[in-house]
């Protein structure tokens, strides 16, 4: 393990705590740090490996425990928990997962949860959207049209578009998922930074919501998410562009690209 001590000069405690948290999380996500590994058996050993104080380490451990990555057992040290116990919807954990690297299973899981949740959100938004929600949604589409050649700016508007859909549901539990979906989108945007935003499918979703067509909104969002899934897999597997159809069993047919 690398050192995070003070050899390079003074580092603010909060900044060091964030670095340690992220470093350990990435190690766990990449499989470099596993349960029972030397250096993970106790706080003292881990402090020695990282060359940080126990106070700093304990702050990092509290964060990692809250996210379900580890647990501290009295007299038995630190245990890396199985993936099934991780808080996979946590925005920080999603960001770390993308940084650690994503595999086909993660991308499939991500696309499926988007397909399940966002299609339902679009359908509900078509029923509950206020006039202001509709204005906000149409503004997002206009900005996407204007920023078609500015990928960084259009990516931000893309996140705002999907957040607006969730907000238009006027369901506080769905609104709580906005941060999760936004972080998921940010992660996938790094993989498709060289590709333009799918403006026509965003337009279709917005139009269906504005005309209060729940089924149309659901169908349009399904096309949008499925096309995003196809694009992701083709970026990850350029030599096997049809691989995504094998990994997305919920798919009903190839989208028009």
Secondary structure, 3 states (H helix, E strand, C coil): CCCCCCCCCCCCHHHHHHHHHHHHHHHHHCCCCCCCCCCCCCHHHHHHHHCCCHHHHHHHHHHHHHCCCEEEECCCEEEECCHHHCCCCCHHHHHHHHHHCCCHHHHHHHHHHHHHHHHHHHHHHHHHCCHHHHHHHHHHHHHHHHCCCCHHHHHHHHHHHHHHHHHCCCCHHHHCCHHHHHHHHHHHHHHCCCCCCCHHHHHHHHHHHHCCCHHHHHHHHHHHHHHHHHHHHHHHCCCCCCHHHHHCCCCCCCCCC
